[in-house]
Every structure is written in structure tokens, then in C-alpha cells.
């Protein structure tokens, strides 16, 4: 049995690598129920393509010379066992295990709560995927990974990095035939981290309180100085008045 991997939406060609003789008959079958899909009978000049009940309608192409079968615009539910039966002087069987992989989304990286004030916690996630591996890399070195086989609504992987870390981090989702990568921007994402924002807010509040206290003290000092100045002027004025009165008497 030959294994064939193909991306959803592409075409998969199952090659028989044989030349059909005039009296040969070739039959294609699919799945556990061994459903007939296509037939070539060169002696009777019959080429028939069926398979509409399995969702193959208008997707199959049969090579009348070799009997090779092409499935166009293939879907994930077209994964399974395909078998070609070549009937002539003797019967030959060629089997193919076809795996159709969905197109991969680009991972999403977001911040998450961290228990440390010196590090940033981030999470890489993807949704609605199957037969994939999600991994964190530091440069070219693998840090952690998680694999899923069945369809999962959400797959995520956490990572802790220092705020001042200058290394390159990337999150990669891959299957056997393709991958998608998202790079981590520590400077941008970690500034938006809730814990970091709380610290900045706290610092800003403290600074504001200090400025308010200083302003209040300056105001009080100003009032005291002005009061002292007014009192001093009144005292001087009173003394002058008393002196003038004494002179007149």
C-alpha cells in the first residue's frame, strides 16, 4: 500500500504505473464499503466515472491509457483507502492510503496573566485543527510542543519570557506537508500584559500622589508667607500711626 498526502483543495493523482492492454479491465474502489468509483474497459471502449454518493461528483478524472485516477479539489472527507483492480490475464491490486490535510491557520499569540513581575506570560493558540503539532521555538531550538490527532476546537501552548529578553521566539503549527509561523514581538506584546499594566498604573498613581502632596505643601507655604507678609505690613503701619500721634501731642 502506498501512502499519499495532499492538501485540501489540491489534486491527488493515484498512479497505477501500468499500461492497460486492450482486453484489460480496471476498476477503482474507495473506502471501507469498497464503493465503486471508476472503470476503464478498453476492449468495450467504456470509460465510466461514478462516485457522486461519496461526494466525488465532478471531481474525478480517469486516464484511459494507464487507468490512473485523479481526484480534483479534494476534501478532508476524501481521506481513506483507494484500490485499483486491474483484471487481465491475472488480477493485480494497487492500494493507496490517502490522507487529506486541512489548510493551516496562522497561530495567534496573546498575553496571559503571569505570577512573576519580571516575566511576561504569552500563549500561542489555533482553533479547529487536526493532525497537527503546535510548537514554541527559541531561535532554531525547540522549547515545547503539543500534538493533536482528532479535530480540536482549540489548541494552545504557553511560554514565559523575561521582559528584557532579546532572543527570537516563534510559534509554529505544522503537519507532514505544510506549516505556518508566528513570531513573538516581546517589546510590543508584553507592554500590554495585564500585570505590567498594573505595575505602570501603580507607579503612575504613586507619582501623582507625590506630586499632589508637593503641590499642597507649596500652597500651604505660600499662604503662610503671604499671611506673614500681610501681618508684617499691618504691624509697621500701626507703629507709624502711633508715632505720628505722639508727635502731634
C-alpha positions as CSV (number, residue, x, y, z in Angstrom):
1,X,0.0,0.0,0.0
2,X,1.3,3.4,-0.9
3,X,0.7,6.4,1.3
4,X,-0.3,9.7,-0.3
5,X,-0.5,13.0,1.5
6,X,-2.3,16.0,-0.1
7,X,-3.5,19.5,1.0
8,X,-7.2,20.1,1.0
9,X,-8.3,21.8,-2.2
10,X,-5.4,20.4,-4.3
11,X,-5.5,17.4,-6.7
12,X,-4.3,13.9,-5.8
13,X,-3.3,11.6,-8.6
14,X,-3.1,7.9,-7.9
15,X,-0.7,6.4,-10.4
16,X,-1.1,2.7,-11.5
17,X,2.3,2.8,-13.3
18,X,1.0,0.3,-15.8
19,X,-0.1,0.2,-19.4
20,X,-3.6,-1.1,-19.8
21,X,-3.8,-3.8,-22.5
22,X,-6.7,-4.0,-24.9
23,X,-8.5,-6.7,-23.0
24,X,-7.8,-5.4,-19.6
25,X,-10.4,-4.0,-17.2
26,X,-9.5,-1.6,-14.4
27,X,-11.9,-0.8,-11.5
28,X,-11.4,1.8,-8.8
29,X,-13.0,1.4,-5.4
30,X,-13.0,3.6,-2.3
31,X,-13.5,3.3,1.5
32,X,-14.4,0.6,3.9
33,X,-17.6,-0.2,1.9
34,X,-15.5,-0.8,-1.2
35,X,-17.7,1.5,-3.2
36,X,-17.1,1.6,-7.0
37,X,-15.8,4.9,-8.3
38,X,-14.5,4.5,-11.9
39,X,-14.0,1.9,-14.6
40,X,-11.9,1.5,-17.7
41,X,-12.7,-1.2,-20.3
42,X,-10.6,-0.6,-23.4
43,X,-11.9,-3.5,-25.4
44,X,-15.5,-2.3,-25.0
45,X,-14.3,1.3,-25.2
46,X,-16.1,2.1,-21.9
47,X,-14.8,4.7,-19.5
48,X,-17.2,5.4,-16.7
49,X,-16.8,7.6,-13.6
50,X,-19.2,7.5,-10.7
51,X,-18.7,8.2,-7.0
52,X,-21.3,11.0,-6.7
53,X,-22.7,9.4,-3.5
54,X,-19.3,9.8,-1.8
55,X,-19.1,13.5,-2.7
56,X,-16.8,12.9,-5.7
57,X,-19.2,14.4,-8.2
58,X,-17.3,16.3,-11.0
59,X,-14.0,15.7,-9.1
60,X,-12.7,12.5,-10.7
61,X,-10.6,12.2,-13.8
62,X,-9.6,8.8,-15.2
63,X,-6.6,8.3,-17.6
64,X,-7.9,5.8,-20.2
65,X,-4.3,4.7,-21.1
66,X,-2.9,3.9,-17.7
67,X,-6.1,3.8,-15.6
68,X,-4.6,6.4,-13.1
69,X,-7.2,8.2,-11.1
70,X,-7.1,11.9,-10.2
71,X,-9.3,13.5,-7.5
72,X,-9.5,17.2,-8.1
73,X,-10.4,19.8,-5.4
74,X,-10.0,17.1,-2.8
75,X,-11.7,17.4,0.6
76,X,-10.8,16.2,4.1
77,X,-13.6,13.5,4.0
78,X,-11.9,12.0,0.9
79,X,-9.2,10.6,3.1
80,X,-9.2,6.8,3.1
81,X,-8.2,3.7,1.2
82,X,-8.4,3.7,-2.6
83,X,-8.0,0.4,-4.5
84,X,-7.4,-0.2,-8.2
85,X,-8.2,-3.7,-9.5
86,X,-6.5,-4.5,-12.8
87,X,-8.1,-7.5,-14.4
88,X,-6.5,-9.2,-17.4
89,X,-4.6,-12.5,-17.7
90,X,-4.3,-12.2,-13.9
91,X,-5.7,-9.7,-11.4
92,X,-3.5,-7.1,-9.8
93,X,-4.4,-4.8,-6.9
94,X,-2.9,-1.5,-6.2
95,X,-3.9,0.2,-2.9
96,X,-3.4,3.8,-1.7
97,X,-3.9,5.3,1.7
98,X,-4.8,8.9,1.1
99,X,-4.6,11.5,3.9
100,X,-6.0,14.9,3.2
101,X,-4.8,17.7,5.4
102,X,-6.7,20.9,6.0
103,X,-5.0,24.2,5.3
104,X,-3.3,25.5,8.4
105,X,-4.2,28.8,10.1
106,X,-1.6,31.2,11.2
107,X,-1.1,30.9,15.0
108,X,-2.3,33.7,17.3
109,X,-0.1,34.9,20.1
110,X,-1.6,36.8,23.1
111,X,-0.6,37.7,26.6
112,X,-1.9,35.9,29.7
113,X,-1.7,36.5,33.4
114,X,1.7,36.0,35.0
115,X,2.7,35.2,38.6
116,X,6.0,37.0,38.2
117,X,6.6,40.7,37.9
118,X,9.8,40.2,35.9
119,X,8.4,37.9,33.2
120,X,5.8,38.0,30.5
121,X,3.4,35.1,30.0
122,X,2.2,34.5,26.5
123,X,0.0,31.8,24.9
124,X,0.0,30.6,21.3
125,X,-3.2,29.2,20.0
126,X,-5.0,27.8,17.0
127,X,-8.6,26.7,16.5
128,X,-10.4,23.9,14.6
129,X,-7.4,21.9,13.6
130,X,-6.5,18.2,13.5
131,X,-3.4,16.1,12.7
132,X,-1.1,19.0,13.7
133,X,1.7,19.8,16.0
134,X,2.0,23.2,17.8
135,X,5.5,24.2,19.0
136,X,7.4,27.1,20.6
137,X,11.0,27.7,19.3
138,X,13.8,29.8,20.7
139,X,15.7,30.6,17.6
140,X,16.0,27.2,16.0
141,X,15.8,25.3,19.3
142,X,12.5,23.5,20.2
143,X,11.2,24.6,23.6
144,X,7.9,22.7,23.8
145,X,5.2,21.2,21.6
146,X,1.8,19.6,21.7
147,X,0.3,17.3,19.0
148,X,-3.4,16.6,18.2
149,X,-4.9,13.9,16.0
150,X,-8.7,14.4,16.3
151,X,-10.4,17.7,15.4
152,X,-9.9,20.1,18.3
153,X,-11.8,23.3,18.8
154,X,-8.8,25.0,20.4
155,X,-5.1,24.1,20.9
156,X,-2.8,26.3,23.0
157,X,0.7,26.4,24.3
158,X,2.1,28.7,27.0
159,X,5.5,30.4,27.3
160,X,7.2,32.6,29.9
161,X,9.8,35.1,28.8
162,X,11.7,38.0,30.6
163,X,10.6,41.5,29.6
164,X,14.2,42.3,28.6
165,X,14.7,39.1,26.7
166,X,16.4,39.8,23.3
167,X,16.1,36.3,21.9
168,X,13.9,35.4,18.9
169,X,10.8,33.3,19.7
170,X,8.3,31.8,17.2
171,X,5.2,29.7,17.4
172,X,4.9,27.1,14.6
173,X,1.9,24.9,13.6
174,X,2.8,22.1,11.2
175,X,1.6,18.9,9.6
176,X,3.6,16.5,7.4
177,X,3.2,18.7,4.3
178,X,3.0,22.3,5.5
179,X,3.5,24.8,8.3
180,X,2.6,28.3,9.5
181,X,4.7,30.5,11.7
182,X,4.0,33.5,14.0
183,X,6.9,35.4,15.6
184,X,6.7,36.8,19.1
185,X,7.3,40.6,19.5
186,X,8.2,40.8,23.2
187,X,8.5,44.6,23.2
188,X,5.1,45.1,21.7
189,X,3.0,42.3,23.3
190,X,4.5,42.3,26.8
191,X,3.9,46.1,27.2
192,X,0.2,45.3,27.0
193,X,0.5,42.5,29.6
194,X,-2.1,43.0,32.4
195,X,0.5,42.5,35.2
196,X,2.8,45.0,33.6
197,X,0.0,47.5,33.1
198,X,-0.9,47.1,36.8
199,X,2.7,48.0,37.7
200,X,2.7,51.0,35.5
201,X,-0.6,52.1,36.8
202,X,0.6,51.7,40.4
203,X,3.7,53.7,39.7
204,X,1.8,56.4,37.9
205,X,-0.6,56.6,40.9
206,X,2.2,56.9,43.4
207,X,3.8,59.6,41.3
208,X,0.6,61.5,41.1
209,X,0.1,61.4,44.9
210,X,3.6,62.6,45.5
211,X,3.1,65.5,43.1
212,X,-0.2,66.3,44.8
213,X,1.4,66.4,48.2
214,X,4.2,68.6,47.0
215,X,1.7,70.9,45.4
216,X,-0.3,71.1,48.6
217,X,2.8,71.8,50.7
218,X,3.8,74.6,48.2
219,X,0.4,76.0,48.5
220,X,0.4,76.0,52.3
221,X,3.9,77.6,52.4
222,X,2.7,80.3,50.0
223,X,-0.3,81.0,52.2
224,X,2.0,81.2,55.3
225,X,4.4,83.5,53.6
226,X,1.6,85.8,52.3
227,X,0.0,85.8,55.8
228,X,3.3,86.7,57.4
229,X,3.8,89.5,54.8
230,X,0.3,90.9,55.5
231,X,0.7,90.8,59.2
232,X,4.2,92.5,59.0
233,X,2.8,95.3,56.9
234,X,-0.1,95.9,59.3
235,X,2.3,96.0,62.2
236,X,4.5,98.5,60.5
237,X,1.5,100.6,59.6
238,X,0.2,100.6,63.2
239,X,3.6,101.7,64.5
240,X,3.8,104.6,62.0
241,X,0.3,105.7,63.1
242,X,1.3,105.6,66.8
243,X,4.4,107.6,66.1
244,X,2.6,110.3,64.2
245,X,0.0,110.7,67.1
246,X,2.8,111.1,69.7
247,X,4.4,113.8,67.6
248,X,1.2,115.8,67.4
249,X,0.7,115.7,71.1
